[in-house]
């Protein structure tokens, strides 16, 4: 099997049933829980790959089913669940997603193998996709030393904002990935434009404006990236409708894009660029405040300014000096002041 030492959690008050399952699934690390509290504890502390649960297991929370309860807990929401029903004569199993597909003990091993083989495919697929994008990011960062780790920091900042705003795990994950890949399109921008130390001409600025669309086009063929395409495409839109590429305004801009816009701007303003030095923090915060409701969503700016104290901002900024960002561990801010001139508040 692809997975070594796979941990399967069996939740039931029927000890005999547990022993039968442990014998049948002897190739796996089968663990026993007899109530919902133990399930939550083990799922939090152990790397559980699958749960096989008695359909009559009591959650003790009104009439909420055990599956519905566990799917609303962040430590268990992604773990596959197989439900079992036992009587005096037989044990029947079915996926938590399909009550009609009942099968017996003789088919349990086959069903579990299918779950884990399917998981193996997606693990390998996601690793290959990640390696491909890593190569593109490396190529982009090789073009411009000032952009090194920019995308990783944007992802970190944006995810931190989303977490603080109480968004779901899926929301945070999508905004994190979009933050990582929002500038991929810059790999197609000529160095004479991307690395120009002075003011851009109108034509050069129009060239720079193509990069959100190019980033989205690079990601579009990858099935796993479909949820982030519109986020990437909208990361340079302005709240007042004067952004690009589609001149979206206000709530028509994806909420995730609006968060990345704040994050990207924060990173650009606090980083050295070819045409200017990083601003001090008081200047950065004043610029963000002055742009609320025009450049950026006022709600997100107010939340950022009110919710992050000096220590937290200092911790975020400490990543500016990190040379070897491990984004696979830190997948968790992305757009900058966009005007065709280069004054103190502007970045590409």
N, C-alpha and C positions, 0 to 999 in steps of 0.2 A: 504493500500500500504506500501511497504518497506520504500519508501522515504517520509519523511514528509516535507511539505513546498517546494515541488519541483518547481524550477523556469524554466519556459518555455519562451523563447524569440521569439516573433513574429515580423518578419521584413517585412514590407510592407508600401507602400504609400496609400493604400486603407483603410481608417478608418472604413468603414462599414464592410469590411472583418475581420479586427481585432476584432471588437465588436462581430461578429458572433463566432469567435474562442474563445474569452474570455468567452462567454456564454456556448459554448459547452464543454470547458475545465475548468469549474468552480471549480473543485476539486483541481486545481493547481494554483500556483502563476504565472499568465500570465502577461508578461511585453511587452511593445510596443516600437519598434524602427522603424524609417522611413528612415534611411540611414545607410550606412556602418560604418561611424564614430561612431554613437551611438552604433551600435552592438559591435564594438571593445572596446568602453569604458565600456559598461555593462559587457562584457565577462571578462574584466580585473578586474573589481571591485566586481562583483557579482558571486555567485556560480551557473552558468547556467548549467542545466542538458540537455536541448534540445533546438534546434533552428528550428522554422518553418518559412521558408523564401519564399517570393514571387520570383518565378523563373525569373521575369523580373526586380528584384531589381538592380539598377544601381551601379556598383562598381567604375565607373569613372576612370578606369585604362585600356585604350585601349579596347580590346575585351576579357579580362580575365573574366571568369564566376565567379559568387559570391562564388560558392562552392570551386573552385580551389583557389581563393584568400584566403578564410578563412582557408583552409586546409594547407596553407603555413605560417600561423601566429601561433606562439607557444601558445597563449592564447585560440585559438579556434580550433586547429588541432584535438583535441580528442573529441570535442562535436558532438554528433549525429545531423544530419541535415535532415529535411524533407522539400521537396520543394512543393509549391502549385501553381497551375495555375487556374485563375478565369476568367470566361466570364459572360455574362448576365444571363446565365441559371444555371450554376453549378460551384462548386469548386472541383478540382481534386488534389489529393496528390500523391506523390511517394517518396521513399527513394532516397537520393542523390546518392546512389550506384546502384540503379536499376530503370531506367526510365520506364521500361516496366510494373512494378507492380503498375498501377494506381488504386486508390480507392477514394471513396467519403467521405463526412463528417461523414456518418454513420459508417465508418470503421476506422476513425481517432483514436478514443479512444482505440480501440482494438490494433491498431498498436503501439500506444504510450505505452500501458501497456506491450506489448511484449518487446519493447526497454528497459523499466525500469526493468522488471523481469529478462531479460538477464543480465543487468548490476548488479542486485542484486546477481545473481549467481556468477559472476566473483569477486565481492567484497568479498563475503563469502569465495569463493575458495581461493582467494589470502590471506585472513586473516588466514585461516587454514594452508596454506602452510607456511606463515610467522611464525606462532606460532610453527609449527613443526621444522623449521630451527632454531628458537630462542632456542628451547630446546636442539638441537644438539650443538649449539654454547656455550650454558651454560655448557653442559657436557664437551666440549673440554676445555673451559676456567677453569673449575674446576680441570682439570688434571694439568694445568700449570699456575701458578699465573703470570708468565712473559708474557704470551700470552693474558692476560685479555684486552679486547677491541682492540686487534691488528687488527682483521679483520674489525672492524668498522672504525678504523683509516685508514686502507688501502683503504677501499671503499671511505672514505672522500677525501683522498689525490688524488686517481686516478680520481675521478669525477671532482675535481678541476682542475687537469691538462687537462682533456678532454674538460672541459668548456673553459678554457683559449685558447686551441688550436682551438676553434670554431667548435667543433663537434656537431652533431645534438642531440636533446633531447633523441631520442631513443638510440643513441650511449652512451650518458652519463648514461642513466638508466641501460643499459646492463652492462657497466663497473662497475657501482656502485654495482649492485647485485652480479656480479662475484667477486668483491673485498670482499664482505661480506662473500661469501661462498668458497673462494679459498682454505682454509685450513681445510675444514670439514673432509677430509680424515685422518687428524692427530689423530682423535678420535680412529682410528684403529691401531695406532702405539704404541707399548709397552712403558710403562712409563720408563723402563730401558734404552730405546734409546732416547725417546723424552726429558726426563728430565736429561739426563746424563750431568754432569758439566764439563767433560773433553773431550779429543779428541775421536772422533768416530772411530771405526775399519772400515775396508772396508765393512764387512758384515752389520754393523749397518748403514753405510751410504747408502748402497743399500736398506735397509729397509725404511729409511727416504725418499728415492727417489720414493717410491710407493705412497706417499700421494696425488700428483696431480691426478693420475689415480683413486685413491679411492674417492677423492672429486667429480670427474666427475661421477663416478658410483653411488654415493649417490644421485646426482642431476638428473641423467638421466631419472628415471621413472616419474619425474614431468614435465608435458607438458609445463608449463609456463617457465621452465628453459632451454628448448632446445636451444635458442640463445646463452646461456652462457657456454655450455658444452665445446666447443673448446677453449674458453677464459680461463676457469679454468684449462683445461688440459695443456695449453701452458704457464702457468705463471712462470714456472721454466726453460723454454728454454733460452738459451743464444744466443746472436746475432751472435757469431762466430761458433755456431753449437755444442758447448761442454756442452749444458745443458741436461735436461731430462724432460719427459721420452722418447721422440721420436727424440732427437738430431736435431730438426729443426733449420734452419739457416736463418738469415736475414729476408727478406720479407715473407718467408714461415711461420713465426711465426705470428699469428693473431696480428694486430695492437693493439687491446685492451690488449692482454697479455703482449705486450712490454711496454705499459704504466703501467700496474699493476706491472711489474717487477721493474720498477723504484720506484714506490710508496712503494712497499713492502720492498725494500732495504732501502729506506729512513727511514721508520718506524723502521726497525730492528736496523739500525745503531744509531738511536737517542733514543733507548729504552734500559733499563737494561735487561740483560739476565742472565741465571743461571751461565754461564761461563765467563761473562765479564760485565763491566759497559758500559753505553751509551757513545759514542764518543762526543767530542765537535764539534760544528758546522763547524769550519774550516776543521777539519779532515774529517767529513762527506762529505763536498763539494769536497774536494780533491780526496777522494775515488771514488765518482761518476764521476768526471772529468776523472780520470785515467782509468775508466772502459768503457768509451764511445767507441763504435764500436767493443768491444769485449764482455763484459758482457751485455751491454745494447745498444739499438738503439741510435746512436750518435745524431740523430735529436731530439729525445725526451729528452735526457740529456741536450743538448744545450738549448732547449726550456725551460726546468725546471730551469736551472741555470740562464738564461737570463731574464725570465719572472717573477720570484718570488723574490721580494726584501726582505730585512731583516725583515721588519714588517710583511709581509705576511707569511714568514717562521715561525716567532715567533708565529703568530696566529695559524698556523697549529700545531706547537709543543705544544701549550697550551692544545690541546686535549689529549696529553699523560697523563695528570694528571687528566682528567675527569674520575670519577668512574662509572657514570651512563650515558653512551652514549645513546641517543635516536636516533637510526639509522633510524627510520621511518621518522624522521624530517631531518636527516642529510645524507640521502642516496646520496651520491654524489661521495690512492696510495697503492702495494703488491707483491714482491719476494725479496729474499735476496741473498747474496753471497753464492754460492753453490760450495763447495769443500769439500773433506773428512777430511780436517784438521780444527782445530779451532785456527786461528790466529786473529789479530785485526779486520780483515775485514769480518768475517764470521758469518753467522747465519744459522739456519736450514731452 
